[in-house]
Amino acid sequence: MIEVYEILSGKYDSNVAPVLITNDTVTRGNKYKLFKHSFRHDVRKFSFTCRNVNIWNSLPNCVIDANTVDIFKTCLDKFWKDQDVFYDFTCDITGTGDRSEH
């Protein structure tokens, strides 16, 4: 989330930062909601810009309106402190293991 904040607040060079499109027709939530694209291929579906949209859009204005990165981190920690964390310990992890045999 810190990277998304830095990109949207202009702390990254616009030539190298990923493009994040804000949704201008927001009626609820924070005022800097990101537009969520739909994709068919997994390569784009699970990229940085797509994975973070739902989490960013769920943040309140008091977190988003921070003036500096340190204030943003503090507000984000305070907001997430009271949130429920779900961890699926039964999920199947694929793609790990010894790849030297191939």
C-alpha positions as CSV (number, residue, x, y, z in Angstrom):
1,M,0.0,0.0,0.0
2,I,2.9,2.3,0.6
3,E,4.0,1.9,-3.0
4,V,0.5,2.7,-4.2
5,Y,0.5,5.8,-2.0
6,E,3.8,7.0,-3.3
7,I,2.8,6.5,-6.9
8,L,-0.5,8.4,-6.5
9,S,1.1,11.2,-4.5
10,G,3.7,11.8,-7.2
11,K,6.8,10.7,-5.2
12,Y,7.8,8.3,-8.1
13,D,9.1,9.4,-11.4
14,S,6.2,9.2,-13.8
15,N,8.3,7.6,-16.5
16,V,9.0,4.5,-14.5
17,A,6.0,4.2,-12.2
18,P,3.1,1.9,-13.1
19,V,0.0,3.6,-14.4
20,L,-2.8,3.6,-11.8
21,I,-6.1,5.0,-13.1
22,T,-8.3,6.7,-10.6
23,N,-12.1,6.4,-10.8
24,D,-13.5,9.9,-11.0
25,T,-17.2,8.9,-10.4
26,V,-16.8,7.8,-6.8
27,T,-19.8,8.1,-4.5
28,R,-18.6,6.0,-1.5
29,G,-15.3,5.3,0.1
30,N,-12.1,7.3,-0.3
31,K,-11.8,10.0,-2.9
32,Y,-8.9,8.4,-4.7
33,K,-10.5,5.1,-5.6
34,L,-8.7,3.2,-8.4
35,F,-10.4,1.8,-11.5
36,K,-10.5,-2.0,-11.6
37,H,-10.0,-3.5,-15.0
38,S,-11.1,-7.0,-15.9
39,F,-8.6,-9.3,-17.7
40,R,-8.7,-12.7,-19.2
41,H,-5.1,-13.8,-18.7
42,D,-3.5,-14.5,-15.4
43,V,-0.4,-12.7,-16.2
44,R,-2.2,-9.3,-16.1
45,K,-4.7,-10.4,-13.4
46,F,-2.1,-10.9,-10.8
47,S,0.1,-8.0,-11.5
48,F,1.0,-5.3,-9.0
49,T,-1.5,-2.8,-10.3
50,C,-4.5,-5.2,-10.2
51,R,-3.7,-7.0,-6.9
52,N,-3.8,-3.8,-4.9
53,V,-7.0,-2.1,-6.3
54,N,-9.5,-3.8,-3.8
55,I,-7.3,-3.1,-0.8
56,W,-6.6,0.5,-1.7
57,N,-10.3,1.1,-2.5
58,S,-11.2,-0.2,1.0
59,L,-9.1,2.4,2.8
60,P,-10.9,5.4,4.4
61,N,-10.1,9.0,3.6
62,C,-8.3,9.6,6.9
63,V,-5.6,7.1,5.8
64,I,-5.5,8.3,2.1
65,D,-5.2,12.0,3.0
66,A,-1.8,11.7,4.7
67,N,0.7,14.4,3.8
68,T,3.9,12.3,4.1
69,V,4.8,8.6,3.8
70,D,5.5,8.3,7.5
71,I,2.0,9.7,8.4
72,F,0.5,7.3,5.8
73,K,2.3,4.3,7.4
74,T,1.1,5.4,10.9
75,C,-2.5,5.9,9.8
76,L,-2.5,2.6,7.8
77,D,-1.2,0.7,10.9
78,K,-3.9,2.2,13.1
79,F,-6.6,1.4,10.6
80,W,-5.4,-2.2,10.0
81,K,-4.9,-2.9,13.7
82,D,-8.6,-3.4,14.2
83,Q,-9.2,-5.3,11.0
84,D,-9.8,-9.1,10.9
85,V,-7.0,-11.0,9.2
86,F,-7.9,-14.2,7.3
87,Y,-5.3,-16.7,6.6
88,D,-6.1,-19.9,4.7
89,F,-3.6,-22.5,6.0
90,T,-5.1,-25.2,3.9
91,C,-4.4,-23.6,0.5
92,D,-2.4,-25.6,-1.9
93,I,0.9,-23.9,-2.8
94,T,2.0,-24.7,-6.3
95,G,5.2,-23.9,-8.1
96,T,7.5,-24.6,-5.1
97,G,10.0,-27.3,-4.9
98,D,13.2,-28.4,-6.6
99,R,13.3,-27.2,-10.2
100,S,16.9,-28.4,-10.8
101,E,15.6,-31.7,-12.2
102,H,14.0,-30.2,-15.3
